[in-house]
Amino acid sequence: MPRSVAKGVSLAELQRRSSRSSLDIDEGATPTLRDLAEALSFSPDDGRIWLGDQRMVLWRSSTFGSLRAELIARLGQEQARSLLTRVGYAAGARDAELVRRTWPGSDPVNAFHAGPQMHKLGGIVRPEAIAFEFDIARGTFHADFWWHDSSEDDEHIAAFGIGTEPACWMQIGYASGYASAFMGKFIVYREIECRATGASACRLVGRPAEEWEDPELDQHYFAPGLSAAGIRRSLAAPSLAPGVSPARQAAAGPCAEESALVGISSSFSAARHLIERVAPTPATVLFSGPSGAGKELFAQTLHAISPRAAAPFVAVNCAAIPDTLIETELFGVEKGAFTGASSSRAGRFERAQGGTLFLDEIASLSFFAQGKLLRALQERRIERVGGSREIAVDVRVVAATNVDLRAQVRAGRFREDLFFRLNVFPIALPPLKERRDDIPLLMEAFLRRYGEQYGRRVAGFTPRAVQALLQYDFPGNVRELQNLIERGVIMAGPDEPIDVVHLFRGGEIEAPQGLSPGVDGRLTEHGARAGGAGHPADAYREALVAARYNVSAAARELGLTRAQLVYRLKRLGVS
């Protein structure tokens, strides 16, 4: 019978333990197949599917088959295989990252088995373990699996028939990426039997790269362009840090070290590309978007990657300065200009000399202040209030607005000539609900920031907290998400994940309904009530009652380990 071997336990030892399960995993420990299924969520209203915090796509297997056949025809079999293997590797590494983050306290054997289970959940293949043993501390790893009903084989055989080469390229890459992310060293899987060559089922064996006698036979598919000698030299070096996927590393972009911008969505990437294009120039930039969308952070990044980075970045919230003071704030004041002006003072333009002046909520300026600003932009010269001489200024002006300035012009509330002066290079930032793909990355970044800031160890998020955040509309945009994560870090106990009850405590609206697979495989409606979650103790009692006081079952329902739930119950005094 197929068996899975835990670290330090041999296959022979398991065979002697007749009372043990045929798979050496804790069937009640997370993540179970049910846990993984419950992490899969469908949001029909906005057309998105999520597995935890990763967006998924449901498409026909034949569509993938057509793409695969086209790649082979255009690139040739070797190049197509290399490309698909690397894509599979990135997907496996990212799934490993998802499991580590969502179920941080899970048993290592269960965590490893989650990879094949996720492959099965996705309809890609039905895995069956023959042997599986590993020891992360020692770096030992051996896996042997049957893979039944491979969808990749189905499409390859349909297009090319039975041949002489194995064809589960993406699946080889996926298994290698998943294992490498957990082990912290390069694990290579090899397909020793394949349906595409006439076998009844596919069989894969995984080992550390250096343990294969001839690794260059297939390792070059993971690192195209390397010679066989280069591959041998690189065997000892891990190609991937544990838990970090190539996709996640690439998401940071070319300016990751210069700013705190986080995102991977198409709209975020478009805005990021625009600031990179305009950064080397002195052009005026106008950011538009709702409050909390990150306009000032984008402006700071624009400054940081520009030739003016060594000079000051000066921000002005125009809405926070009274009309009577805006001129002195922007242009400065000379001693004796008015009662109380006991000394000369430089304004924001002068303080930003050689750098960037950021004018937030520009639409709130009065017509008088708009006229003064227009002259400064046109002449590149200012006069202090009460002064008699002009001062040349070399300042890049970046403005931001949360209203439609064109509509303000039509309504007679904003000068048309100033609008055209500011609108040299417009960049629109969408609300967070229109860039939901960025939410997981932002959650991660804010969790890390506030965990370090407050000295708290928080074990990620529960699956239902992730689901609630992915479905919430965020009227306050990124700023609101930031506040929710900060609140969650404060509310969660040591080494426990952030749950819905820790996040939504300020009267937020109810999250929209979604769909997830039930025990029978059918999609059923679910929803996470935000503002009405109440005290955490109530939620735990409800889960215990629903599970008939089975603590393990209640913990799974809450997205916790049994130990975490017991600790919480004791801390809250729930018997």
Order of alpha helices (4+ residues) and beta strands (2+ residues): alpha-alpha-beta-beta-beta-alpha-alpha-alpha-beta-beta-alpha-alpha-beta-beta-alpha-alpha-alpha-alpha-beta-alpha-beta-alpha-alpha-beta-alpha-beta-beta-beta-alpha-alpha-beta-alpha-alpha-alpha-alpha-beta-beta-alpha-alpha-alpha
